[in-house]
């Protein structure tokens, strides 16, 4: 074991650190005949000069990677500190600057000082970060938000806009979703741009907002049940993410930071600020008109009390003067029945809730500021040599697997007896997709968590990551190839197309991973753009019509094609189903079952192209 001294020197809220990214607390290797104090004195001559100060030696020693560490704490709060070594710096204490071992050292310093009743400002700084009694580390929040207040005129203008939005949504929600979804999405976007405005020039934010509008338009065109359900989740997330990026300049588009900001601002602060509607309304009108309102309230009540008997008398006189008026008056409850009253009350209730929630959303975007984003640091605890050994083992297995695939799947070489090519091609698709996902997550996680001390080790690891990535891309290609062979035998389904699209997305993500491996480029942004682009294409290519058209082409050569499945497709398959019926490939029974999916609509905002044109 090598004996060494670790120096924790603090001056008020500053700590002595080395100018590097990790292992920043100075560690001094001791000579054979030195005590920790003598070793520190020798080191200080060439590196730092400290005036009269308190020196405390911690009794405990620490063992790490072949070193036996002695710990010395110097409190230089009341002394001058002169640094002669350019590699050293007195820096404001920040918990993100240190690793786990250094945390243990600082915790030991605090515990030692508490045991001897030594209390100074420096110790208090450390105690604010470490709750020694509970052995718990208090970290800064990832996103530091600053509450504010929206400008009064904007806050007031927002009230009627959210009222209109709530009223419209309360009507649309009880009816078939057609162009109504696009109307709501566009209206929410217009409110954002008119009230909040673009505070940060973000092309990604604009892309997400425009993609949300594009997805909302599909409700007026297509009837695919899968996307109609998924888009109810995707559109709000996409739209509000775009609003965030167009509002906050300091908000980086990183996975953890952005999701945290979304949850805290879009979800948390929106609920918190729902009450601001009544606050801003009272603030605007109560002060100026308070006295006038109090005077008028009495007169209004008197007017209502006088009006009630007057209205009753007038109704009695008018009903006697006109028989038709008397008929309508006596049958008024036939027109306003209890069901309509409940319906009206429920719509008003929903409109009010939506009004307050959307007001809270826009108020949050207009008032909450992102004060600071603290970068999340990962403790690199994995040993690079161990990881290299593991990766080499994985690569050897994958190389053998790839060689088998190339030989038997791609080149159609003779298979072992008892295994047919069709059986070999069909099986294993989902296992391959699962492996692709696992490998993608594994490479990212290992690269983030591995402690690499030398550039040579880093280059070896990057090369191994790259080899695994390329072999994984081959797995993705093999999965798609296997599914194509399966489709050629049994035809298309929504699930088969969607899993192929997902596998394609994974292959794109793996290609992007190569940039992350070698250049440390962030993956989140290009992956999100790729995912949204693929999802947009899937929404607009009319999957159901493609499925029906391709399956009808295979029907004469493949007995396994399921005609019943075609009748379960949405009305989007109109062109292919009509053509199949004309050729006698689709029976009247299946056609009628398919056509009966049509929803009867009465209102203009329920318009959907395929639903309204099914009988034409």
C-alpha positions in Angstrom: 0.0 0.0 0.0 1.2 3.5 -0.8 0.8 6.0 2.0 -0.6 9.4 1.0 -2.2 12.5 2.5 -5.4 14.1 1.3 -5.7 17.8 1.9 -9.0 19.5 2.5 -8.3 23.2 2.7 -11.1 25.6 3.1 -11.3 29.4 3.3 -14.8 30.5 4.2 -17.0 29.1 1.4 -14.1 28.2 -0.9 -12.2 24.9 -1.2 -8.7 24.2 -2.6 -9.1 22.0 -5.7 -7.0 20.8 -8.7 -8.0 22.3 -12.1 -9.4 19.2 -13.7 -12.7 17.5 -14.1 -12.4 14.7 -11.6 -10.3 13.6 -8.5 -10.0 17.3 -7.6 -9.0 17.2 -3.9 -5.2 17.2 -3.7 -3.5 13.9 -2.7 0.2 14.0 -1.7 2.3 10.8 -1.8 4.3 10.4 1.5 8.0 9.4 1.6 9.0 6.4 3.8 10.3 8.5 6.7 7.5 11.1 6.7 4.5 11.7 8.9 1.4 13.1 7.2 2.2 16.5 8.7 5.8 16.5 7.4 4.6 15.3 4.0 2.1 18.2 3.8 4.7 20.7 4.9 7.1 19.5 2.1 4.3 19.7 -0.5 3.2 23.2 0.6 6.6 24.7 0.0 6.3 24.3 -3.8 2.5 24.8 -4.1 0.9 27.0 -1.5 1.5 29.4 1.4 -1.0 29.5 4.2 -0.9 31.9 7.2 -1.7 30.9 10.8 -4.6 28.5 10.6 -6.3 25.6 12.2 -5.0 22.1 11.3 -7.1 19.0 12.2 -6.0 15.5 11.4 -8.8 12.9 11.0 -8.0 9.7 12.8 -9.5 7.5 10.2 -7.6 6.3 7.2 -9.1 5.5 3.8 -8.1 2.8 1.3 -8.6 3.2 -2.4 -6.9 1.7 -5.4 -3.8 0.7 -3.5 -3.5 4.0 -1.6 -3.7 4.3 2.2 -5.0 7.9 2.6 -4.5 10.0 5.7 -6.8 13.0 5.9 -5.9 16.5 7.0 -8.2 19.5 7.2 -7.0 23.1 7.2 -9.4 25.9 8.0 -7.8 29.0 6.5 -10.8 31.3 7.0 -8.8 33.8 9.0 -5.6 33.5 7.0 -4.1 34.6 3.8 -3.7 31.9 1.1 -1.2 32.3 -1.7 -1.2 29.7 -4.4 2.1 29.3 -6.4 1.0 26.2 -8.4 -1.1 27.1 -11.5 -2.8 23.7 -11.3 -4.5 24.7 -8.0 -7.5 27.0 -7.4 -9.6 28.2 -4.5 -13.1 27.6 -5.8 -16.6 28.1 -4.4 -17.7 24.9 -3.0 -20.1 23.0 -5.3 -21.2 19.4 -4.6 -21.1 18.6 -8.4 -17.4 19.1 -8.5 -16.5 16.1 -6.4 -16.8 12.3 -6.6 -18.1 9.7 -4.1 -14.7 9.1 -2.5 -14.2 12.8 -2.0 -17.7 13.0 -0.5 -16.6 10.5 2.1 -13.5 12.6 2.9 -15.6 15.7 3.4 -18.1 13.8 5.5 -15.2 12.6 7.7 -14.0 16.2 8.2 -17.4 17.3 9.3 -17.8 14.4 11.7 -14.3 15.0 13.2 -15.0 18.7 13.7 -18.3 17.9 15.4 -16.7 15.4 17.7 -14.2 18.1 19.0 -16.8 20.9 19.0 -15.0 22.9 16.3 -17.5 25.2 14.6 -16.7 27.6 11.8 -18.4 29.0 8.7 -16.5 26.5 6.5 -17.9 23.6 8.5 -21.4 25.1 8.3 -21.1 25.2 4.5 -20.2 21.5 4.4 -23.1 20.7 6.8 -25.6 22.4 4.5 -24.6 20.0 1.8 -24.3 16.9 3.9 -26.8 15.8 6.5 -24.3 13.8 8.5 -26.9 12.4 10.9 -29.0 10.9 8.1 -26.1 10.1 5.9 -27.9 11.9 3.1 -26.6 14.1 0.4 -28.6 17.2 -0.4 -28.3 18.1 -4.0 -29.3 21.2 -5.9 -32.5 20.7 -8.0 -31.8 19.8 -11.6 -34.0 22.7 -12.8 -34.0 25.9 -10.7 -37.2 27.9 -11.4 -38.0 31.4 -10.4 -41.6 32.4 -9.9 -42.8 35.6 -11.5 -45.9 37.4 -12.5 -47.4 37.8 -16.0 -47.9 41.3 -17.2 -51.3 42.5 -16.1 -52.7 43.3 -19.6 -51.7 39.9 -20.9 -53.0 38.1 -17.9 -56.4 39.8 -18.4 -56.5 39.2 -22.2 -55.8 35.5 -21.5 -59.0 35.1 -19.5 -61.5 35.5 -22.5 -59.2 33.4 -24.7 -59.1 30.5 -22.3 -62.9 30.9 -21.8 -63.4 30.5 -25.5 -61.0 27.5 -25.6 -62.8 25.9 -22.7 -66.3 26.4 -24.2 -65.2 25.0 -27.6 -63.5 22.0 -26.1 -66.5 21.2 -23.9 -68.6 21.0 -27.1 -66.1 19.1 -29.2 -65.4 16.5 -26.4 -68.9 15.1 -26.6 -68.9 14.5 -30.3 -66.9 12.6 -33.0 -63.4 13.9 -33.4 -63.0 15.4 -36.9 -61.6 18.7 -37.9 -62.4 19.8 -34.3 -59.0 18.6 -33.1 -57.2 20.7 -35.7 -59.3 23.7 -34.7 -58.3 23.3 -31.0 -54.7 22.7 -31.8 -54.4 25.8 -34.0 -56.3 27.9 -31.4 -53.9 26.8 -28.7 -51.0 27.7 -30.9 -52.5 31.1 -31.8 -53.0 31.9 -28.1 -49.4 30.9 -27.4 -47.9 33.1 -30.1 -50.2 36.1 -29.3 -50.0 36.1 -25.5 -46.6 34.4 -24.7 -44.8 35.0 -28.0 -41.5 33.5 -29.2 -38.8 34.3 -26.6 -36.3 31.7 -27.8 -35.5 31.1 -31.5 -35.7 27.3 -31.6 -36.2 25.5 -34.9 -36.8 22.2 -33.0 -39.6 23.9 -31.0 -41.2 25.2 -34.2 -40.9 21.8 -35.8 -42.6 20.2 -32.8 -45.5 22.7 -32.9 -46.0 22.3 -36.7 -45.8 18.5 -36.4 -48.6 18.7 -33.7 -50.8 20.7 -36.1 -50.1 18.2 -38.9 -51.0 15.3 -36.6 -54.2 17.1 -35.6 -55.2 17.4 -39.2 -55.3 13.6 -39.5 -58.5 13.6 -37.5 -60.2 15.3 -40.4 -58.8 12.8 -42.9 -58.2 9.3 -41.5 -60.1 7.0 -39.3 -57.3 4.6 -38.2 -58.3 3.8 -34.6 -54.7 3.1 -33.5 -53.4 6.6 -34.4 -56.6 8.3 -33.3 -55.9 7.0 -29.8 -52.1 7.5 -29.8 -52.4 11.1 -31.2 -54.5 12.1 -28.2 -51.3 11.6 -26.2 -48.7 12.5 -28.8 -50.2 15.9 -29.9 -50.3 17.5 -26.4 -46.8 16.3 -25.5 -45.4 17.5 -28.8 -47.2 20.8 -28.7 -46.3 21.7 -25.1 -42.7 20.6 -25.7 -42.6 23.0 -28.6 -44.0 25.7 -26.4 -41.2 25.1 -23.8 -38.4 25.3 -26.4 -39.9 28.5 -27.9 -40.1 30.1 -24.4 -37.0 29.2 -22.5 -33.5 30.0 -23.8 -31.7 28.5 -20.9 -33.4 25.1 -21.2 -31.2 22.6 -22.9 -32.8 19.8 -24.9 -31.3 17.0 -22.9 -33.2 13.9 -21.9 -33.3 14.3 -18.1 -33.3 18.1 -17.9 -36.1 18.5 -20.5 -38.4 15.9 -19.0 -37.9 17.4 -15.6 -38.7 20.9 -17.0 -41.8 19.5 -18.7 -43.1 17.9 -15.6 -42.3 20.9 -13.3 -43.6 23.7 -15.6 -46.2 22.1 -17.9 -47.7 19.8 -15.3 -46.7 21.1 -11.8 -46.7 24.9 -12.3 -49.8 24.7 -14.6 -51.9 23.2 -11.8 -50.3 25.6 -9.3 -51.2 28.7 -11.3 -54.8 27.8 -12.1 -55.8 30.0 -9.2 -54.1 33.0 -10.8 -57.1 33.5 -13.1 -59.3 34.7 -10.2 -56.4 36.5 -8.6 -55.6 38.5 -11.7 -59.3 39.2 -12.3 -59.8 40.5 -8.8 -56.6 42.5 -8.9 -57.6 44.2 -12.1 -61.2 45.1 -11.3 -61.7 45.1 -7.5 -59.4 48.0 -6.7 -60.7 50.4 -9.3 -64.3 49.5 -9.1 -64.5 48.2 -5.5 -66.5 51.1 -4.1 -68.7 51.4 -7.2 -69.5 47.6 -7.0 -70.4 47.8 -3.4 -72.9 50.6 -4.1 -74.4 48.8 -7.1 -74.8 45.4 -5.4 -77.7 46.6 -3.2 -79.5 48.1 -6.2 -79.0 44.9 -8.3 -80.5 42.7 -5.5 -83.5 45.1 -5.1 -84.0 45.0 -8.9 -84.1 41.2 -8.9 -86.6 41.0 -6.0 -88.9 43.5 -7.7 -88.6 41.7 -11.1 -89.7 38.2 -9.9 -93.3 39.1 -9.1 -93.5 41.5 -12.1 -92.4 38.7 -14.5 -95.0 36.3 -13.1 -97.8 38.9 -13.5 -96.7 39.7 -17.1 -96.5 36.0 -18.0 -100.1 35.4 -16.7 -101.4 38.4 -18.7 -99.6 37.5 -21.9 -100.6 33.9 -21.8 -104.2 35.0 -21.6 -103.8 37.3 -24.5 -102.3 34.8 -26.9 -103.1 31.0 -27.0 -99.9 30.1 -28.9 -97.8 31.8 -26.4 -99.8 30.1 -23.6 -99.1 26.7 -25.3 -95.4 27.2 -25.5 -95.3 28.4 -21.9 -97.2 25.5 -20.6 -95.0 23.0 -22.5 -91.7 24.6 -21.7 -90.4 21.6 -19.8 -90.9 19.5 -22.9 -88.2 21.6 -24.5 -86.0 22.1 -21.5 -86.1 18.7 -19.9 -84.0 17.4 -17.0 -81.6 15.5 -19.3 -80.8 18.7 -21.2 -80.2 20.5 -17.9 -77.7 17.9 -16.8 -76.0 18.0 -20.1 -75.8 21.8 -19.9 -74.4 21.7 -16.4 -71.8 19.0 -17.2 -70.6 21.1 -20.2 -70.3 24.2 -18.2 -68.4 22.3 -15.5 -65.9 20.8 -18.1 -65.5 24.2 -19.8 -64.7 25.8 -16.5 -62.1 23.1 -15.6 -60.5 23.4 -19.1 -60.5 27.2 -18.8 -58.6 27.2 -15.5 -56.1 24.5 -16.6 -55.2 26.2 -19.9 -55.0 29.5 -18.1 -52.6 27.9 -15.6 -50.5 26.5 -18.5 -50.2 29.8 -20.4 -49.7 31.8 -17.1 -46.8 29.4 -16.2 -45.1 29.9 -19.6 -45.5 33.6 -19.3 -44.4 34.0 -15.7 -42.1 31.2 -14.6 -38.4 31.7 -15.4 -35.7 29.0 -15.7 -33.1 30.5 -13.4 -30.5 27.8 -13.8 -30.0 24.2 -15.1 -27.6 22.2 -13.0 -25.9 19.5 -15.2 -26.5 16.0 -13.9 -23.2 14.3 -13.3 -22.8 10.5 -13.4 -20.5 8.7 -11.1 -18.1 6.7 -13.2 -17.8 3.6 -11.1 -17.1 0.9 -13.8 -13.5 -0.1 -14.3 -12.4 0.3 -17.9 -10.3 -3.0 -18.0 -13.3 -5.0 -16.8 -15.6 -3.4 -19.3 -13.1 -4.1 -22.2 -13.0 -7.8 -21.2 -16.8 -8.0 -21.1 -17.2 -6.2 -24.5 -14.7 -8.5 -26.2 -16.6 -11.5 -25.0 -19.9 -10.1 -26.3 -18.3 -9.2 -29.7 -17.0 -12.8 -30.1 -20.5 -14.2 -29.6 -22.1 -11.6 -31.9 -19.5 -12.3 -34.6 -20.4 -16.0 -34.6 -24.1 -15.1 -34.7 -23.6 -12.7 -37.6 -21.6 -15.3 -39.5 -24.5 -17.8 -39.2 -27.0 -15.1 -40.3 -25.0 -14.1 -43.3 -24.4 -17.7 -44.4 -27.9 -19.1 -43.9 -30.3 -16.1 -43.9 -28.8 -13.9 -46.6 -26.9 -16.4 -48.7 -29.5 -19.2 -48.3 -26.9 -21.8 -47.6 -28.2 -25.3 -46.7 -29.7 -25.5 -43.2 -29.2 -28.3 -40.7 -31.6 -31.3 -41.2 -35.0 -30.8 -39.8 -35.0 -27.0 -40.2 -36.8 -25.5 -43.1 -35.9 -22.0 -44.5 -39.4 -20.7 -44.0 -39.4 -21.7 -40.4 -35.9 -20.3 -39.9 -36.8 -17.0 -41.5 -40.0 -16.5 -39.6 -38.8 -17.1 -36.1 -36.6 -14.9 -33.9 -37.8 -11.4 -35.1 -38.9 -10.1 -31.7 -35.9 -11.6 -30.0 -33.6 -9.6 -32.4 -35.6 -6.4 -31.8 -35.2 -6.9 -28.1 -31.5 -7.4 -28.4 -31.2 -4.2 -30.5 -32.9 -2.2 -27.8 -30.8 -3.8 -25.0 -27.6 -3.2 -26.9 -28.5 0.5 -27.5 -29.2 1.1 -23.9 -26.2 -1.0 -22.8 -23.7 1.0 -24.9 -25.0 4.4 -23.7 -25.0 3.3 -20.1 -21.6 1.8 -20.1 -20.0 4.7 -21.8 -21.5 7.1 -19.3 -20.6 5.1 -16.3 -17.1 3.8 -17.2 -14.1 5.5 -15.6 -11.5 6.0 -18.4 -8.1 7.3 -17.2 -6.1 7.0 -20.4 -6.7 8.0 -24.0 -5.5 4.6 -25.1 -8.2 2.9 -23.0 -10.7 5.4 -24.3 -9.9 4.6 -28.0 -10.1 0.9 -27.3 -13.4 1.2 -25.7 -14.8 3.4 -28.5 -13.6 0.9 -31.0 -15.4 -1.9 -29.2 -18.5 0.2 -28.8 -18.5 0.8 -32.5 -18.0 -2.9 -33.4 -21.0 -3.8 -31.2 -23.0 -1.0 -32.7 -22.4 -2.2 -36.3 -23.1 -5.8 -35.3 -26.4 -4.6 -33.7 -27.3 -2.7 -36.9 -26.9 -6.0 -38.7 -29.4 -7.6 -36.1 -31.8 -4.8 -36.9 -31.5 -5.4 -40.7 -31.9 -9.1 -40.1 -35.0 -8.5 -38.1 -36.5 -6.4 -40.9 -35.5 -9.0 -43.5 -37.1 -11.8 -41.5 -40.3 -9.9 -41.1 -40.4 -9.2 -44.8 -40.1 -12.9 -45.5 -42.9 -13.5 -43.0 -45.1 -10.9 -44.6 -44.5 -12.4 -48.0 -46.0 -15.6 -46.7 -48.9 -14.3 -44.5 -49.5 -10.8 -45.6 -49.4 -7.4 -43.9 -50.9 -6.3 -40.6 -50.7 -3.0 -38.7 -48.5 -4.7 -36.0 -46.1 -6.1 -38.6 -45.6 -2.7 -40.3 -45.4 -0.8 -37.0 -42.7 -3.1 -35.5 -40.7 -2.8 -38.8 -40.9 1.0 -38.5 -39.8 0.8 -34.9 -36.9 -1.4 -35.9 -35.9 1.1 -38.7 -36.0 3.8 -36.0 -33.7 1.8 -33.8 -31.2 1.3 -36.7 -31.2 5.1 -37.2 -30.6 5.6 -33.5 -27.7 3.2 -33.7 -26.1 5.2 -36.5 -26.5 8.3 -34.4 -24.9 6.4 -31.6 -21.6 6.2 -33.5 -21.4 10.0 -33.4 -22.1 9.9 -29.6 -19.3 7.3 -29.2 -16.5 9.2 -31.0 -17.6 12.8 -30.8 -19.6 12.9 -27.6 -22.5 14.4 -29.5 -25.9 14.5 -27.7 -28.3 11.9 -29.0 -31.6 13.2 -27.6 -32.3 15.9 -30.2 -31.6 13.8 -33.4 -33.4 10.8 -32.0 -36.5 12.9 -31.2 -36.5 14.5 -34.7 -36.1 11.0 -36.3 -38.9 9.6 -34.1 -41.3 12.4 -34.9 -40.5 12.3 -38.7 -41.2 8.5 -38.8 -44.4 8.9 -36.8 -45.6 11.7 -39.2 -45.0 9.5 -42.2 -46.9 6.6 -40.6 -49.8 8.9 -39.9 -50.1 10.2 -43.5 -49.2 7.2 -45.7 -52.6 5.6 -45.1 -51.4 2.3 -43.6 -54.8 0.5 -43.8 -55.3 1.2 -47.5 -51.7 -0.1 -48.1 -52.3 -3.2 -46.1 -55.6 -4.0 -47.9 -54.1 -3.3 -51.3 -51.0 -5.4 -50.8 -52.9 -8.3 -49.2 -55.4 -8.4 -52.1 -52.4 -8.8 -54.5 -51.2 -11.8 -52.5 -54.6 -13.5 -52.2 -54.3 -15.6 -55.4 -50.9 -17.0 -54.5 -51.1 -17.3 -50.7 -53.9 -19.3 -49.0 -52.8 -17.9 -45.6 -54.1 -14.4 -46.3 -56.8 -13.5 -43.8 -59.7 -11.8 -45.6 -61.5 -11.3 -42.3 -58.7 -9.1 -41.1 -59.3 -6.8 -44.1 -62.9 -6.2 -42.9 -61.5 -5.1 -39.5 -59.4 -2.3 -41.1 -60.5 1.3 -40.8 -62.5 3.2 -43.5 -59.1 4.6 -44.7 -58.9 1.4 -46.8 -61.9 2.5 -49.0 -60.0 2.5 -52.3 -58.5 -1.0 -51.9 -61.7 -2.5 -50.4 -63.9 -1.0 -53.2 -61.5 -2.4 -55.8 -61.5 -5.8 -54.1 -65.3 -5.9 -54.1 -65.4 -5.0 -57.8 -63.1 -7.9 -58.6 -65.0 -10.3 -56.3 -62.2 -10.7 -53.8 -64.1 -9.2 -51.0 -67.5 -10.7 -50.2 -70.6 -8.6 -49.4 -70.6 -9.9 -45.8 -67.0 -8.7 -45.2 -67.7 -5.4 -47.1 -70.8 -4.6 -45.1 -69.0 -5.4 -41.8 -66.3 -3.0 -42.9 -68.6 -0.3 -44.1 -70.7 -0.4 -40.9 -67.8 1.3 -39.1 -69.1 4.6 -40.4 -70.1 7.0 -37.7 -73.2 9.2 -38.3 -72.3 12.8 -37.9 -74.5 15.9 -37.8 -72.2 18.8 -37.1 -69.7 20.5 -39.4 -66.8 20.2 -36.9 -67.2 16.4 -36.9 -66.1 16.2 -40.6 -63.8 13.4 -41.5 -62.9 12.7 -45.2 -63.1 8.9 -45.2 -66.0 8.7 -42.7 -68.1 11.1 -44.8 -67.2 9.6 -48.2 -67.6 5.9 -47.4 -70.8 5.6 -49.4 -69.7 7.6 -52.4 
